[in-house]
Amino acid sequence: MTSILTLVAADRLDDSMLSRIGEILPGATAPAWLEPGKAADIAHSGLSDAEAETRARQLLDGAKIDLVSQPAEGRRKKLLVADMDSTIVVGETLDELAAFAGLKDHIAAITARAMNGEIDFKSALRERVGLLAGLAEQALAETDSHLSLMPGAKTLVATMRAHGAYTVLVSGGFDYFTGRVRDRCGFHQDRANRLEIEDGKLTGKVIEPILDRDAKLAFLKEFAALNRIGGRDAVAVGDGANDLAMIKEAGLGVAFHAKPVVAGEARFRVDHTDLTALLFAQGYHRDEFS
């Protein structure tokens, strides 16, 4: 079976580096550029994908290059399921919202533990939102006005949509933000938790049920079924422990600048480059990007 090793550089790839990698991969063919100096494919056979990745990483010796080896067949996915916070947008929206209550550092510390799988996500979410009871609803709009999209986010969504994929934003955060990010990036749909608001203020409660790790996995399966595909035809990307189940279910599961617990189990780790790495991993050439 033929596999493809894809390399995406934060700085620069050169022909000599690609040649050296080809020499350590049995059955390797000549490298094919996806973007000259930036991303390339090397077809190979005779090694498992995991072993090919291990050999390549050893040779690269810490270079700022993201890589993944996978079967050549079925690389282009038909479904994108993406986390929002620290994946599609920069930072954590709940932490930024907490700044308006003077609690950013305190709540960010809880968020970090939850995203690394150290504490239960549902309990942590209820605790953090509870601390914001009485915060004016206007703080949501203020937080949204300062949100920045992650580099490559719009290109990822637009390119996959242009090639027929269905795109969904699934977040353990809140629908106030996901609805706006959905529109800015061009996702087909979004799913998220809901804040309870009364008389223009947050009550400190999350409307049940809470969308957590299991719910994210369920949504991936739901949207795969709606599009009459299997999990192998999906790409899922996230950074936190509540993303891990959907990442492991997807054919291309991506840990994006992720917490250690996630990076250690994902099929593809993006540690150095931006979200366009997900397109290169699917074999898209730069001139195909939207």
C-alpha positions in Angstrom: 0.0 0.0 0.0 1.3 3.4 -0.9 1.4 6.1 1.7 2.2 9.8 1.4 4.5 11.7 3.8 3.5 15.4 3.8 5.9 18.0 5.2 4.9 21.6 5.9 7.6 24.0 7.0 7.3 27.1 9.2 10.5 28.4 7.7 11.6 26.7 4.5 11.9 23.3 2.9 14.7 22.7 0.4 15.5 20.0 -2.1 18.4 18.5 -0.2 16.3 18.1 2.9 13.6 16.3 0.9 16.2 14.1 -0.8 17.6 13.0 2.6 14.2 12.1 3.8 13.5 10.1 0.6 16.7 8.1 1.2 15.4 6.7 4.5 11.9 5.8 3.2 11.6 2.4 1.3 10.0 2.8 -2.1 10.2 6.6 -1.9 9.4 8.5 -5.1 10.7 11.9 -6.1 9.2 14.7 -3.9 6.3 16.6 -5.3 5.9 20.2 -4.3 2.6 21.4 -3.0 4.1 24.9 -2.5 7.7 25.4 -3.4 9.8 25.9 -0.3 6.8 25.4 2.0 5.1 22.0 1.6 5.8 18.8 -0.2 4.7 15.2 -0.6 6.8 12.1 -0.7 5.2 8.8 -1.7 6.6 5.7 -0.1 5.8 2.0 0.7 7.2 -0.7 2.9 6.9 1.2 6.2 4.1 1.9 8.6 3.0 5.5 8.7 4.1 5.7 12.3 7.6 4.4 11.5 7.9 6.8 8.5 7.0 9.7 10.7 9.5 8.6 13.4 12.4 8.3 10.9 11.6 11.7 9.3 11.4 13.4 12.7 14.7 11.9 13.7 16.4 13.2 10.5 14.8 16.6 10.8 16.2 16.9 14.4 13.9 19.5 15.7 13.4 21.6 12.6 10.2 23.6 12.6 8.4 21.3 10.2 5.0 19.6 10.7 4.6 16.2 9.1 2.1 13.4 8.7 2.2 10.1 6.8 -1.1 8.5 5.7 -2.5 6.2 3.0 -2.6 7.8 -0.4 -6.1 6.7 -1.0 -8.8 8.9 0.6 -6.6 11.8 1.6 -9.2 14.5 0.6 -11.9 14.6 3.2 -15.5 15.4 2.8 -16.3 16.7 6.3 -14.5 19.3 8.5 -15.3 19.4 12.2 -13.4 22.1 14.0 -13.1 23.3 17.6 -13.3 27.1 18.0 -11.2 28.4 20.9 -7.5 28.3 20.3 -8.1 26.6 17.0 -10.3 28.7 14.7 -9.9 31.8 16.9 -6.9 33.0 18.8 -7.3 32.4 22.6 -10.2 31.3 24.8 -13.4 33.3 24.5 -14.5 32.5 28.1 -11.2 33.7 29.4 -11.5 36.9 27.4 -15.1 37.4 28.6 -13.9 37.0 32.2 -11.5 39.9 31.8 -14.6 42.2 32.0 -15.3 40.8 35.4 -11.6 41.2 36.5 -11.3 37.4 36.7 -9.3 36.5 33.5 -6.3 35.0 35.3 -8.4 33.0 37.7 -10.7 31.6 35.1 -7.9 31.0 32.6 -6.1 28.8 35.1 -9.3 26.6 35.4 -9.6 26.6 31.6 -6.0 25.4 31.2 -6.6 22.5 33.6 -9.8 21.5 31.8 -8.2 21.6 28.3 -5.4 19.4 29.5 -7.8 16.8 30.9 -6.9 17.4 34.5 -10.4 18.2 35.7 -13.9 17.4 34.4 -15.0 19.7 31.6 -18.6 20.0 32.6 -17.8 20.9 36.2 -15.1 23.3 35.1 -17.5 25.0 32.7 -20.2 25.4 35.3 -17.6 26.8 37.8 -16.2 29.3 35.4 -19.6 30.6 34.2 -20.8 30.7 37.8 -18.1 33.2 38.6 -19.5 35.6 35.9 -23.0 35.9 37.4 -24.2 39.5 37.1 -21.8 40.4 34.2 -23.5 42.6 31.7 -24.6 41.0 28.4 -22.8 43.8 26.6 -19.5 42.2 27.6 -20.2 39.4 25.0 -20.3 42.0 22.2 -17.1 43.6 23.5 -15.3 40.2 23.7 -16.5 39.3 20.2 -15.2 42.6 18.8 -11.7 41.7 19.9 -11.6 38.2 18.6 -9.0 37.3 15.9 -9.2 34.4 13.5 -6.4 32.0 13.6 -4.1 32.3 10.6 -5.3 30.0 7.8 -8.8 29.6 9.3 -10.8 31.2 6.5 -8.7 29.6 3.8 -9.2 26.2 5.3 -12.9 26.5 5.4 -13.3 28.2 2.1 -11.1 25.7 0.2 -12.7 22.6 1.6 -16.2 24.1 0.9 -15.1 25.0 -2.7 -14.2 21.3 -3.2 -17.5 19.9 -1.9 -16.8 19.3 1.8 -19.3 20.1 4.6 -17.9 22.2 7.4 -19.0 22.4 11.0 -17.8 24.5 14.0 -18.3 22.5 17.2 -17.3 24.2 20.4 -17.5 23.7 24.2 -17.8 27.5 24.3 -20.9 29.5 23.6 -23.2 30.0 20.6 -23.0 33.8 20.9 -19.5 33.5 19.6 -19.7 30.4 17.3 -22.6 31.9 15.3 -20.5 35.0 14.5 -17.3 33.0 13.9 -19.3 30.6 11.6 -20.3 33.6 9.5 -16.9 35.1 9.4 -15.2 31.9 8.3 -18.0 30.5 6.2 -18.8 27.3 8.1 -22.1 25.6 7.1 -23.2 25.1 10.7 -22.1 25.6 14.3 -22.9 23.9 17.6 -22.0 25.2 21.1 -23.2 25.7 24.6 -25.7 28.4 25.6 -25.4 31.0 28.4 -28.4 31.9 30.4 -29.1 35.6 30.3 -31.9 37.5 32.1 -32.5 41.2 32.3 -29.4 41.9 30.3 -27.1 40.0 32.6 -25.5 36.6 32.8 -27.1 34.5 35.5 -24.0 32.4 36.0 -25.7 29.3 34.6 -25.1 27.3 31.4 -28.3 26.0 29.8 -28.2 22.2 29.9 -27.3 19.9 28.3 -23.6 20.9 28.2 -21.7 20.1 25.0 -18.6 18.3 26.0 -16.2 15.7 24.6 -18.8 13.1 24.1 -21.1 15.6 22.4 -18.4 16.6 20.0 -17.9 13.0 19.0 -21.6 12.6 18.6 -21.8 15.6 16.3 -19.0 14.3 14.1 -20.8 11.0 13.7 -24.1 12.8 13.1 -22.8 15.1 10.4 -20.9 12.2 8.8 -24.1 10.2 8.6 -26.0 13.2 7.2 -23.4 13.4 4.5 -23.4 9.7 3.9 -19.8 9.2 4.8 -17.8 7.5 7.4 -15.4 8.9 10.0 -12.5 8.1 7.8 -13.7 10.7 5.3 -13.6 13.5 8.0 -11.0 15.8 9.3 -11.3 16.9 12.9 -9.1 19.6 14.5 -8.8 20.9 18.0 -6.4 21.6 20.9 -8.0 20.5 24.1 -8.9 17.3 25.9 -12.6 17.7 25.1 -11.6 17.5 21.4 -9.7 14.2 21.7 -12.6 11.8 21.1 -13.6 13.4 17.8 -9.9 13.8 16.7 -9.4 10.0 17.3 -12.6 9.2 15.4 -11.7 11.2 12.3 -9.7 9.8 9.4 -7.4 12.8 9.7 -7.4 13.9 13.4 -5.4 17.0 14.0 -4.0 18.4 17.2 -3.5 22.1 16.5 -0.8 23.7 18.8 -2.4 21.4 21.3 -2.1 20.4 24.9 0.2 17.5 25.5 -2.6 15.0 26.3 -4.0 15.7 22.8 -0.8 16.0 20.8 0.3 12.6 22.1 -2.7 10.8 20.6 -3.6 12.7 17.5 -2.9 11.4 14.0 -1.4 14.7 12.9 0.3 17.3 15.1 0.5 20.9 13.8 3.0 22.4 16.2 4.8 25.0 14.0 2.6 26.1 11.0 -0.9 27.4 10.6 -4.3 25.9 9.6 -3.4 25.6 5.9 -1.3 22.6 7.0 -4.6 20.7 7.1 -5.0 21.5 3.4 -1.5 20.4 2.5 -2.1 17.2 4.4 -5.0 16.5 2.1 -2.9 17.0 -0.9 -4.1 20.4 -1.9 -1.7 22.6 -3.9 -1.3 26.2 -3.0 -3.0 27.3 -6.3 -6.1 25.3 -5.2 -6.6 27.4 -2.1 -9.6 29.7 -1.9 
